[in-house]
Amino acid sequence: MTEFKIALDWLNALASEKKFFREKQAPSLDTTHQLLSALGRPDHSFDYRVIIGGTAGKGSTARYTEQTLLDQGKSVALISSPHLQVVNERIRIDGQLITQKSFCEAILYIKDLCAVHDLSPTYYEAIVVAGIYLAAQYNVDVLICEVGIGGALDAVNAVQGLRIAAVTFIGEDHLEMFEHSIENLAAAKAGIFTEDSLLNLTYEQKYSSIFEKTSTNKITYLKGLKSKMNKKIARNICEKILENDDFQMQSPRLPARWEKVGDNLILDGAHSGPRFEYILPKIQKFKPQTAILAMSQNHDPETFSAILPYFENVIWTEFSGSISATELQTLHKVGSVETDYNKAVAVAKGKTLVTGSLYLCGYVRERFYSGELMVEQQTEWPIDISNPNI
């Protein structure tokens, strides 16, 4: 058995974050703190820590920040979730996926520490701690962490030391985990505005009363066009770290965020009303003929209504953990069902958009970019000269 398989088997045997809400057990940062302490608090080793929360926009904000800091000569680690194809995607060092060797060594070290200290982290907590540990091993200047769910009790919020915190758009994803209260969700997201924060940023001013109650430090509310706000947040973060504003920002390339693969296929992991509204102008410009749609069980299938009128053909599909394709077709009374997403791609006509779930996009993306090559080349866009689809 390879070390990578041992590491993955251990990770996959761990509970997910949802256990806290399923069992009505209050989540806690205790396990994460204990692991970081057992590792010698690697989170103390960085010049800056950037914590980014929000329902949507975290990925683009983090990548804008990462790319700009790298362009300006900083060494940067980025911890994010979920991954599309390979778990290595969750930990990036200086713009590259973590090597399989480093990933295995970190996970197996943490596995041994858990046995010694009788700790049971979740899958997510173990990877976050591994990312922090590896970032310290690589001596990076800046650690960037995307919040997984919520904020206050998310594992990345256990990071200690001077930080810059940002909350992007707040929507109703995972609302069931916060007693179906948007106010509770907003308060949880504002939990990353801690006493260690040098700068707190958000453009969600409508939750200002909740944010102000939660934060111990001043909050800066940014204004402007909604479509430009994630870049604006990233610029403010970089200005604070670089101590100047004399730099250019490149648009980051993100997998499954309006990503063109092949000749006529677009992947976008939109799975909420606001994200569908965001990509609607792109849909109107691209004018795809076919949509291949699926959605995870914890999201609202009604939100597909915003985009359905723009397609001649709709194919409902599914994957493990998704809403039934037949259920989606029955709900919206349009389209056909093809439960095998690979077959759905094969029969799609003309320009095609795959959307509704990052997981669906990840599965389809494997047709064009091999996960094995991604790990080997440490990039989300590996070169495979034998694959005619690219």
Secondary structure, 3 states (H helix, E strand, C coil): CCHHHHHHHHHHHCCCCHHHHHCCCCCCCHHHHHHHHHCCCHHHHCCEEEEEECCECHHHHHHHHHHHHHHCCCCEEEECCCCCCCHHHHEEECCEECCHHHHHHHHHHHHHHHHHHCCCCCHHHHHHHHHHHHHHHCCCCEEEEECCCCCCCCHHHHCCCCEEEEECECCCCCHHHHCCCHHHHHHHHHHHCCCCEEEEEECCHHHHHHHHHHCCCCEEECCCCHHHHHHHHHHHHHHHHHCCCCCCCCCCCCCCCCEEECCCEEEECCCCHHHHHHHHHHHHHHCCCEEEECCECCCCHHHHHHCHHHCCEEEECCCCCECCHHHHHHHHCCCEECCCHHHHHHHCCCCEEEECCHHHHHHHHCCCCCHHHHHHHCCCCCCCCCCCCC
